[in-house]
Amino acid sequence: MMLLSRRAVLASAAALAACGQKPAAKGEAKTGAAKSPADPSTLEGAAAGAWRLPADRARDAFRHPVESLKFWGLKPGQTVVEFWPGAGWYTDIVAPFLAATGGKLYAAQQQITDPADTATKAVLDAYARRLAEAPKRYGKVEITAFGPTSGPVAPAGSADLVLFLRNLHNWMALGIAEKAFRDAFLALKPGGVLGIEEHRANAGGVPDLLASDGYVEQAYAIKLAEEAGFRLEAASEINANPKDTKDHPFGVWTLPPVRRTSELGQPPNPAFDRSKYDAIGESDRMTLKLVKPA
């Protein structure tokens, strides 16, 4: 089952062509010259990196990666686990930052359980190649797996931060959401943080346990985390979008960046009027910071 974002499918080939970092000017380290705007030792610099796809950088206005990572408490030199990074939208920021500051990234990619799922395999292979072709930029990212029968995503008690980035709805659909929280809890150090960004359903209804429209109730996400042992520390409106009415004909995928115009598996409908959905922008999202108690 192909569950990665459409951005992952469309961007993976282009990402392979990303250029390398410009070397520092001669004598810069010795003279203490000012850091360039794209210096990856800061989150702002990593987000400004020329290696990021233009389409990815355009989405910063909706995903607020620097503000989100600061909210979750990402610090230089930390160990981070990113669940299902796909084609690497967040990896292109987090990995260079960690590589420049002595940290470590574990990429717990989607476990392929169907040998016929060649589309997912192509995205994951492209991701791995891109990391391997620019080791100075990305550092030694360790690719593990998360899925129905996967093992540990990282050594137990090793991670400072685990990231669930717009994937909880996929895991609910597959029946592995509880496993995701358990695996994250195991990987984290006591006091470590689980950061969640997820499409947010309207509160007060009956939770859709399969997240069939791609939206998840915030209270339900917190409940799953607490059942795994986490404690909610804070919730932020960094990624909120009050324009999102959450009643779209093809679920959250009607909105950018997927922009679906027909049911899944059907050809695009050229007569579908996208104007009001494009005007909404990307989905309304919860941004949660949960902690593994010390």
Residue pairs with C-beta under 8 A, 6 or more apart in sequence:
1 114
1 117
1 174
2 9
2 117
2 119
2 120
3 110
3 120
3 170
3 173
3 174
4 84
4 86
4 87
4 110
4 120
4 123
5 86
5 87
5 89
5 166
5 257
5 258
6 253
6 257
6 258
7 55
7 56
7 86
7 87
7 89
7 257
7 258
8 86
8 87
8 123
9 87
9 119
9 123
11 53
11 55
11 56
11 87
12 87
12 122
12 123
12 126
12 127
13 126
14 53
15 53
15 87
15 88
15 126
15 127
15 130
16 126
16 129
16 130
16 133
18 51
18 52
18 53
18 130
18 134
19 50
19 51
20 51
20 134
20 136
20 137
21 38
21 40
21 49
21 50
21 51
21 136
21 137
22 36
22 50
25 33
27 33
35 41
35 42
35 45
36 45
37 44
37 45
37 48
38 45
38 46
38 48
38 49
38 50
39 45
39 100
40 46
40 49
40 96
40 97
40 99
40 100
40 137
41 76
41 97
41 100
41 101
42 97
43 65
43 66
43 69
43 70
43 74
43 93
43 97
44 66
46 93
46 94
46 96
46 97
46 100
47 57
47 60
47 65
47 66
47 93
49 92
49 93
49 96
51 92
51 96
51 134
51 137
52 92
52 93
53 92
55 257
56 89
56 92
59 89
59 257
59 282
60 66
62 239
62 241
62 256
62 281
62 282
63 89
63 197
63 239
63 282
64 238
64 239
65 90
65 93
66 93
67 238
68 195
68 197
68 236
68 238
68 239
68 287
69 93
69 94
69 195
71 195
71 234
71 236
71 238
71 287
71 289
72 161
72 163
72 193
72 195
72 289
73 161
73 193
73 289
74 80
74 94
74 97
74 161
75 160
76 97
76 101
76 102
76 103
77 98
77 101
77 102
77 103
78 98
78 103
78 104
78 160
78 161
79 103
79 104
79 105
79 106
79 154
79 158
79 159
79 160
79 161
80 94
80 98
80 103
80 104
80 105
80 106
80 159
80 160
80 161
80 162
80 163
81 105
81 106
81 108
81 153
81 154
81 159
81 161
81 162
81 163
81 184
81 187
82 90
82 91
82 94
82 105
82 106
82 107
82 108
82 162
82 163
82 165
83 108
83 146
83 153
83 162
83 163
83 164
83 165
83 167
83 180
83 184
84 108
84 109
84 110
84 146
84 165
84 167
84 170
85 91
85 107
85 108
85 109
85 127
85 165
86 109
86 110
86 123
86 127
87 123
87 126
87 127
88 127
88 130
89 165
90 163
90 165
91 105
91 107
91 127
91 131
91 138
91 141
94 105
94 163
95 105
95 131
95 137
95 138
95 139
95 141
96 137
96 138
96 139
97 103
98 104
98 105
98 139
99 136
99 137
99 138
99 139
103 139
104 139
104 140
104 142
105 138
105 139
105 141
105 142
106 141
106 142
106 143
106 144
106 153
106 154
106 159
106 187
107 127
107 131
107 141
107 142
107 143
107 144
108 144
108 145
108 146
108 150
108 153
108 154
108 183
109 124
109 127
109 143
109 144
109 145
109 146
110 120
110 124
110 145
110 146
110 147
111 145
111 146
111 147
111 148
111 149
111 150
112 120
112 121
112 124
112 147
113 147
113 148
113 149
127 143
128 143
130 138
131 138
131 141
131 143
142 154
144 150
144 152
144 153
144 154
145 151
145 153
146 153
146 180
146 183
147 176
148 174
148 175
148 176
148 179
150 183
152 183
152 186
152 187
153 183
153 184
153 187
154 187
155 187
156 186
156 187
157 186
157 187
157 188
157 189
157 190
158 187
158 189
159 187
159 188
159 189
159 192
160 188
160 189
160 192
160 193
161 188
161 192
161 193
161 194
161 195
162 184
162 187
162 188
162 192
162 193
162 194
162 195
163 194
163 195
164 180
164 184
164 194
164 195
164 196
164 197
164 198
165 195
165 196
165 197
166 197
166 198
166 199
166 285
167 198
168 177
168 180
168 196
168 198
168 211
168 216
168 221
169 198
169 199
169 211
169 214
169 215
169 216
169 252
170 211
171 177
171 179
171 180
172 209
172 210
172 211
172 216
173 210
173 211
173 212
177 224
178 224
178 227
178 228
181 194
181 224
181 225
181 227
181 228
181 230
182 228
184 194
184 228
185 194
185 228
185 229
185 230
185 292
188 194
188 292
189 292
190 292
190 293
190 294
191 291
191 292
191 293
191 294
192 291
192 292
193 233
193 289
193 290
193 291
193 292
194 225
194 230
194 288
194 289
194 290
194 291
194 292
195 287
195 288
195 289
195 290
196 221
196 225
196 286
196 287
196 288
196 290
197 239
197 285
197 286
197 287
198 216
198 221
198 285
198 286
198 288
199 214
199 215
199 216
199 252
199 283
199 284
199 285
200 215
200 216
200 217
200 218
200 240
200 283
200 284
200 285
200 286
201 207
201 208
201 213
201 215
201 216
201 217
201 218
201 246
202 215
202 217
202 246
203 217
203 218
203 219
205 217
207 216
207 217
207 219
207 220
208 215
212 251
213 246
213 248
213 251
213 252
214 251
214 252
214 253
214 283
215 246
215 251
215 252
215 283
216 286
218 235
218 286
218 288
221 286
221 288
222 232
222 288
222 290
225 232
225 288
225 290
226 232
229 292
229 293
230 290
230 291
230 292
231 290
231 291
231 292
231 293
232 288
232 289
232 290
232 291
233 289
233 290
233 291
234 288
234 289
235 286
235 287
235 288
235 289
236 287
236 288
236 289
237 287
238 287
239 284
239 285
239 286
239 287
240 284
240 285
241 280
241 281
241 282
241 283
241 284
241 285
242 284
243 279
243 280
243 281
243 284
244 255
244 280
244 281
244 283
244 284
245 280
246 252
246 283
246 284
248 254
248 255
248 277
250 260
250 261
250 262
250 263
250 264
251 260
252 258
252 283
253 259
253 260
253 264
254 260
254 277
255 277
255 280
255 281
255 282
255 283
256 277
256 278
256 281
256 282
257 282
259 274
259 277
259 278
261 268
261 269
261 270
261 272
261 274
262 268
262 269
262 272
